[in-house]
């Protein structure tokens, strides 16, 4: 694989991972059912 293509692919994967983490944090702080699920797993949310 070309070096430039590898760099672009790694940045795309990193961006998708960051978007997923950001959406999870947003959902945990704003949606009550997601917050309850995280509390059930032992991750207390104070929001």
PyMOL Python script that loads the backbone (N, CA, C, O; Angstrom):
from pymol import cmd

cmd.read_pdbstr("""\
ATOM      1  N   UNK A   1       0.844  -1.183   0.000  1.00  0.00           N
ATOM      2  CA  UNK A   1       0.000   0.000   0.000  1.00  0.00           C
ATOM      3  C   UNK A   1       0.886   1.242   0.000  1.00  0.00           C
ATOM      4  O   UNK A   1       1.924   1.278   0.661  1.00  0.00           O
ATOM      5  N   UNK A   2       0.476   2.227  -0.725  1.00  0.00           N
ATOM      6  CA  UNK A   2       1.205   3.482  -0.839  1.00  0.00           C
ATOM      7  C   UNK A   2       1.249   4.166   0.532  1.00  0.00           C
ATOM      8  O   UNK A   2       0.282   4.103   1.290  1.00  0.00           O
ATOM      9  N   UNK A   3       2.363   4.813   0.842  1.00  0.00           N
ATOM     10  CA  UNK A   3       2.547   5.478   2.126  1.00  0.00           C
ATOM     11  C   UNK A   3       1.486   6.557   2.362  1.00  0.00           C
ATOM     12  O   UNK A   3       0.956   6.686   3.465  1.00  0.00           O
ATOM     13  N   UNK A   4       1.183   7.327   1.313  1.00  0.00           N
ATOM     14  CA  UNK A   4       0.188   8.397   1.452  1.00  0.00           C
ATOM     15  C   UNK A   4      -1.204   7.814   1.709  1.00  0.00           C
ATOM     16  O   UNK A   4      -1.965   8.358   2.510  1.00  0.00           O
ATOM     17  N   UNK A   5      -1.539   6.717   1.036  1.00  0.00           N
ATOM     18  CA  UNK A   5      -2.826   6.070   1.249  1.00  0.00           C
ATOM     19  C   UNK A   5      -2.939   5.516   2.663  1.00  0.00           C
ATOM     20  O   UNK A   5      -4.010   5.560   3.267  1.00  0.00           O
ATOM     21  N   UNK A   6      -1.842   5.000   3.185  1.00  0.00           N
ATOM     22  CA  UNK A   6      -1.836   4.482   4.544  1.00  0.00           C
ATOM     23  C   UNK A   6      -2.069   5.592   5.560  1.00  0.00           C
ATOM     24  O   UNK A   6      -2.797   5.396   6.533  1.00  0.00           O
ATOM     25  N   UNK A   7      -1.470   6.736   5.351  1.00  0.00           N
ATOM     26  CA  UNK A   7      -1.647   7.880   6.246  1.00  0.00           C
ATOM     27  C   UNK A   7      -3.099   8.363   6.202  1.00  0.00           C
ATOM     28  O   UNK A   7      -3.696   8.637   7.243  1.00  0.00           O
ATOM     29  N   UNK A   8      -3.662   8.467   5.000  1.00  0.00           N
ATOM     30  CA  UNK A   8      -5.050   8.905   4.866  1.00  0.00           C
ATOM     31  C   UNK A   8      -5.985   7.901   5.527  1.00  0.00           C
ATOM     32  O   UNK A   8      -6.918   8.291   6.228  1.00  0.00           O
ATOM     33  N   UNK A   9      -5.745   6.624   5.310  1.00  0.00           N
ATOM     34  CA  UNK A   9      -6.591   5.591   5.915  1.00  0.00           C
ATOM     35  C   UNK A   9      -6.523   5.637   7.438  1.00  0.00           C
ATOM     36  O   UNK A   9      -7.542   5.470   8.108  1.00  0.00           O
ATOM     37  N   UNK A  10      -5.347   5.859   7.981  1.00  0.00           N
ATOM     38  CA  UNK A  10      -5.223   5.919   9.440  1.00  0.00           C
ATOM     39  C   UNK A  10      -5.942   7.136  10.011  1.00  0.00           C
ATOM     40  O   UNK A  10      -6.526   7.055  11.092  1.00  0.00           O
ATOM     41  N   UNK A  11      -5.906   8.272   9.297  1.00  0.00           N
ATOM     42  CA  UNK A  11      -6.619   9.459   9.760  1.00  0.00           C
ATOM     43  C   UNK A  11      -8.126   9.271   9.681  1.00  0.00           C
ATOM     44  O   UNK A  11      -8.858   9.753  10.545  1.00  0.00           O
ATOM     45  N   UNK A  12      -8.592   8.575   8.654  1.00  0.00           N
ATOM     46  CA  UNK A  12     -10.025   8.309   8.529  1.00  0.00           C
ATOM     47  C   UNK A  12     -10.487   7.415   9.674  1.00  0.00           C
ATOM     48  O   UNK A  12     -11.525   7.677  10.283  1.00  0.00           O
ATOM     49  N   UNK A  13      -9.738   6.378   9.968  1.00  0.00           N
ATOM     50  CA  UNK A  13     -10.090   5.485  11.080  1.00  0.00           C
ATOM     51  C   UNK A  13     -10.059   6.250  12.399  1.00  0.00           C
ATOM     52  O   UNK A  13     -10.946   6.067  13.234  1.00  0.00           O
ATOM     53  N   UNK A  14      -9.076   7.088  12.600  1.00  0.00           N
ATOM     54  CA  UNK A  14      -8.983   7.891  13.824  1.00  0.00           C
ATOM     55  C   UNK A  14     -10.175   8.840  13.942  1.00  0.00           C
ATOM     56  O   UNK A  14     -10.738   8.989  15.026  1.00  0.00           O
ATOM     57  N   UNK A  15     -10.563   9.480  12.845  1.00  0.00           N
ATOM     58  CA  UNK A  15     -11.700  10.402  12.873  1.00  0.00           C
ATOM     59  C   UNK A  15     -12.996   9.660  13.193  1.00  0.00           C
ATOM     60  O   UNK A  15     -13.811  10.151  13.974  1.00  0.00           O
ATOM     61  N   UNK A  16     -13.194   8.493  12.603  1.00  0.00           N
ATOM     62  CA  UNK A  16     -14.404   7.711  12.888  1.00  0.00           C
ATOM     63  C   UNK A  16     -14.450   7.276  14.354  1.00  0.00           C
ATOM     64  O   UNK A  16     -15.510   7.298  14.979  1.00  0.00           O
ATOM     65  N   UNK A  17     -13.297   6.882  14.898  1.00  0.00           N
ATOM     66  CA  UNK A  17     -13.234   6.494  16.305  1.00  0.00           C
ATOM     67  C   UNK A  17     -13.563   7.681  17.211  1.00  0.00           C
ATOM     68  O   UNK A  17     -14.294   7.528  18.190  1.00  0.00           O
ATOM     69  N   UNK A  18     -13.032   8.853  16.895  1.00  0.00           N
ATOM     70  CA  UNK A  18     -13.301  10.052  17.695  1.00  0.00           C
ATOM     71  C   UNK A  18     -14.771  10.450  17.619  1.00  0.00           C
ATOM     72  O   UNK A  18     -15.348  10.859  18.626  1.00  0.00           O
ATOM     73  N   UNK A  19     -15.383  10.339  16.447  1.00  0.00           N
ATOM     74  CA  UNK A  19     -16.806  10.634  16.319  1.00  0.00           C
ATOM     75  C   UNK A  19     -17.647   9.680  17.156  1.00  0.00           C
ATOM     76  O   UNK A  19     -18.606  10.097  17.805  1.00  0.00           O
ATOM     77  N   UNK A  20     -17.291   8.417  17.138  1.00  0.00           N
ATOM     78  CA  UNK A  20     -18.020   7.426  17.929  1.00  0.00           C
ATOM     79  C   UNK A  20     -17.883   7.720  19.424  1.00  0.00           C
ATOM     80  O   UNK A  20     -18.866   7.631  20.159  1.00  0.00           O
ATOM     81  N   UNK A  21     -16.697   8.064  19.876  1.00  0.00           N
ATOM     82  CA  UNK A  21     -16.484   8.383  21.287  1.00  0.00           C
ATOM     83  C   UNK A  21     -17.247   9.648  21.677  1.00  0.00           C
ATOM     84  O   UNK A  21     -17.825   9.717  22.762  1.00  0.00           O
ATOM     85  N   UNK A  22     -17.250  10.640  20.798  1.00  0.00           N
ATOM     86  CA  UNK A  22     -17.983  11.878  21.076  1.00  0.00           C
ATOM     87  C   UNK A  22     -19.482  11.638  21.143  1.00  0.00           C
ATOM     88  O   UNK A  22     -20.155  12.189  22.014  1.00  0.00           O
ATOM     89  N   UNK A  23     -20.017  10.827  20.238  1.00  0.00           N
ATOM     90  CA  UNK A  23     -21.440  10.527  20.264  1.00  0.00           C
ATOM     91  C   UNK A  23     -21.817   9.773  21.528  1.00  0.00           C
ATOM     92  O   UNK A  23     -22.866  10.040  22.113  1.00  0.00           O
ATOM     93  N   UNK A  24     -20.977   8.829  21.963  1.00  0.00           N
ATOM     94  CA  UNK A  24     -21.244   8.084  23.190  1.00  0.00           C
ATOM     95  C   UNK A  24     -21.261   9.016  24.398  1.00  0.00           C
ATOM     96  O   UNK A  24     -22.130   8.889  25.261  1.00  0.00           O
ATOM     97  N   UNK A  25     -20.322   9.943  24.472  1.00  0.00           N
ATOM     98  CA  UNK A  25     -20.285  10.893  25.582  1.00  0.00           C
ATOM     99  C   UNK A  25     -21.524  11.784  25.566  1.00  0.00           C
ATOM    100  O   UNK A  25     -22.123  12.034  26.612  1.00  0.00           O
ATOM    101  N   UNK A  26     -21.905  12.259  24.398  1.00  0.00           N
ATOM    102  CA  UNK A  26     -23.107  13.090  24.280  1.00  0.00           C
ATOM    103  C   UNK A  26     -24.349  12.316  24.703  1.00  0.00           C
ATOM    104  O   UNK A  26     -25.180  12.830  25.452  1.00  0.00           O
ATOM    105  N   UNK A  27     -24.472  11.102  24.233  1.00  0.00           N
ATOM    106  CA  UNK A  27     -25.638  10.286  24.572  1.00  0.00           C
ATOM    107  C   UNK A  27     -25.680   9.994  26.068  1.00  0.00           C
ATOM    108  O   UNK A  27     -26.748  10.025  26.680  1.00  0.00           O
ATOM    109  N   UNK A  28     -24.525   9.711  26.655  1.00  0.00           N
ATOM    110  CA  UNK A  28     -24.476   9.404  28.080  1.00  0.00           C
ATOM    111  C   UNK A  28     -24.904  10.601  28.920  1.00  0.00           C
ATOM    112  O   UNK A  28     -25.517  10.430  29.974  1.00  0.00           O
ATOM    113  N   UNK A  29     -24.591  11.796  28.469  1.00  0.00           N
ATOM    114  CA  UNK A  29     -24.909  12.985  29.253  1.00  0.00           C
ATOM    115  C   UNK A  29     -26.315  13.524  28.986  1.00  0.00           C
ATOM    116  O   UNK A  29     -26.841  14.268  29.813  1.00  0.00           O
ATOM    117  N   UNK A  30     -26.930  13.180  27.877  1.00  0.00           N
ATOM    118  CA  UNK A  30     -28.212  13.788  27.539  1.00  0.00           C
ATOM    119  C   UNK A  30     -29.381  12.813  27.522  1.00  0.00           C
ATOM    120  O   UNK A  30     -30.506  13.225  27.804  1.00  0.00           O
ATOM    121  N   UNK A  31     -29.170  11.551  27.206  1.00  0.00           N
ATOM    122  CA  UNK A  31     -30.275  10.601  27.114  1.00  0.00           C
ATOM    123  C   UNK A  31     -30.395   9.813  28.415  1.00  0.00           C
ATOM    124  O   UNK A  31     -29.450   9.129  28.805  1.00  0.00           O
ATOM    125  N   UNK A  32     -31.540   9.896  29.094  1.00  0.00           N
ATOM    126  CA  UNK A  32     -31.660   9.236  30.399  1.00  0.00           C
ATOM    127  C   UNK A  32     -31.518   7.718  30.334  1.00  0.00           C
ATOM    128  O   UNK A  32     -30.953   7.119  31.248  1.00  0.00           O
ATOM    129  N   UNK A  33     -32.019   7.082  29.268  1.00  0.00           N
ATOM    130  CA  UNK A  33     -31.925   5.629  29.215  1.00  0.00           C
ATOM    131  C   UNK A  33     -30.474   5.164  29.036  1.00  0.00           C
ATOM    132  O   UNK A  33     -30.102   4.101  29.533  1.00  0.00           O
ATOM    133  N   UNK A  34     -29.658   5.947  28.336  1.00  0.00           N
ATOM    134  CA  UNK A  34     -28.247   5.599  28.187  1.00  0.00           C
ATOM    135  C   UNK A  34     -27.530   5.813  29.513  1.00  0.00           C
ATOM    136  O   UNK A  34     -26.683   5.009  29.903  1.00  0.00           O
ATOM    137  N   UNK A  35     -27.866   6.883  30.194  1.00  0.00           N
ATOM    138  CA  UNK A  35     -27.266   7.143  31.498  1.00  0.00           C
ATOM    139  C   UNK A  35     -27.595   6.030  32.488  1.00  0.00           C
ATOM    140  O   UNK A  35     -26.734   5.602  33.256  1.00  0.00           O
ATOM    141  N   UNK A  36     -28.840   5.564  32.470  1.00  0.00           N
ATOM    142  CA  UNK A  36     -29.227   4.459  33.354  1.00  0.00           C
ATOM    143  C   UNK A  36     -28.453   3.186  33.022  1.00  0.00           C
ATOM    144  O   UNK A  36     -28.064   2.443  33.923  1.00  0.00           O
ATOM    145  N   UNK A  37     -28.230   2.932  31.739  1.00  0.00           N
ATOM    146  CA  UNK A  37     -27.476   1.738  31.341  1.00  0.00           C
ATOM    147  C   UNK A  37     -26.032   1.818  31.834  1.00  0.00           C
ATOM    148  O   UNK A  37     -25.485   0.822  32.309  1.00  0.00           O
ATOM    149  N   UNK A  38     -25.412   2.994  31.726  1.00  0.00           N
ATOM    150  CA  UNK A  38     -24.048   3.137  32.223  1.00  0.00           C
ATOM    151  C   UNK A  38     -24.005   3.017  33.745  1.00  0.00           C
ATOM    152  O   UNK A  38     -23.057   2.452  34.290  1.00  0.00           O
ATOM    153  N   UNK A  39     -25.019   3.541  34.440  1.00  0.00           N
ATOM    154  CA  UNK A  39     -25.072   3.391  35.896  1.00  0.00           C
ATOM    155  C   UNK A  39     -25.217   1.933  36.276  1.00  0.00           C
ATOM    156  O   UNK A  39     -24.629   1.490  37.262  1.00  0.00           O
ATOM    157  N   UNK A  40     -25.993   1.178  35.507  1.00  0.00           N
ATOM    158  CA  UNK A  40     -26.157  -0.251  35.766  1.00  0.00           C
ATOM    159  C   UNK A  40     -24.822  -0.989  35.632  1.00  0.00           C
ATOM    160  O   UNK A  40     -24.570  -1.961  36.344  1.00  0.00           O
ATOM    161  N   UNK A  41     -23.973  -0.521  34.716  1.00  0.00           N
ATOM    162  CA  UNK A  41     -22.674  -1.145  34.515  1.00  0.00           C
ATOM    163  C   UNK A  41     -21.634  -0.704  35.550  1.00  0.00           C
ATOM    164  O   UNK A  41     -20.530  -1.248  35.589  1.00  0.00           O
ATOM    165  N   UNK A  42     -21.981   0.274  36.385  1.00  0.00           N
ATOM    166  CA  UNK A  42     -21.082   0.722  37.430  1.00  0.00           C
ATOM    167  C   UNK A  42     -20.355   2.012  37.132  1.00  0.00           C
ATOM    168  O   UNK A  42     -19.456   2.393  37.881  1.00  0.00           O
ATOM    169  N   UNK A  43     -20.713   2.693  36.066  1.00  0.00           N
ATOM    170  CA  UNK A  43     -20.099   3.973  35.709  1.00  0.00           C
ATOM    171  C   UNK A  43     -21.053   5.085  36.105  1.00  0.00           C
ATOM    172  O   UNK A  43     -22.003   5.376  35.379  1.00  0.00           O
ATOM    173  N   UNK A  44     -20.811   5.707  37.244  1.00  0.00           N
ATOM    174  CA  UNK A  44     -21.712   6.742  37.728  1.00  0.00           C
ATOM    175  C   UNK A  44     -21.564   8.009  36.896  1.00  0.00           C
ATOM    176  O   UNK A  44     -20.452   8.433  36.582  1.00  0.00           O
ATOM    177  N   UNK A  45     -22.694   8.605  36.545  1.00  0.00           N
ATOM    178  CA  UNK A  45     -22.710   9.843  35.766  1.00  0.00           C
ATOM    179  C   UNK A  45     -23.329  10.916  36.627  1.00  0.00           C
ATOM    180  O   UNK A  45     -24.437  10.745  37.135  1.00  0.00           O
ATOM    181  N   UNK A  46     -22.622  12.031  36.798  1.00  0.00           N
ATOM    182  CA  UNK A  46     -23.171  13.138  37.563  1.00  0.00           C
ATOM    183  C   UNK A  46     -23.404  14.297  36.612  1.00  0.00           C
ATOM    184  O   UNK A  46     -22.511  15.106  36.357  1.00  0.00           O
ATOM    185  N   UNK A  47     -24.612  14.360  36.098  1.00  0.00           N
ATOM    186  CA  UNK A  47     -24.929  15.444  35.166  1.00  0.00           C
ATOM    187  C   UNK A  47     -26.291  16.017  35.504  1.00  0.00           C
ATOM    188  O   UNK A  47     -26.753  16.944  34.840  1.00  0.00           O
TER     189      UNK A  47
END
""", "prot")
cmd.dss("prot")
cmd.show_as("cartoon", "prot")
cmd.util.cbc("prot")
cmd.orient("prot")
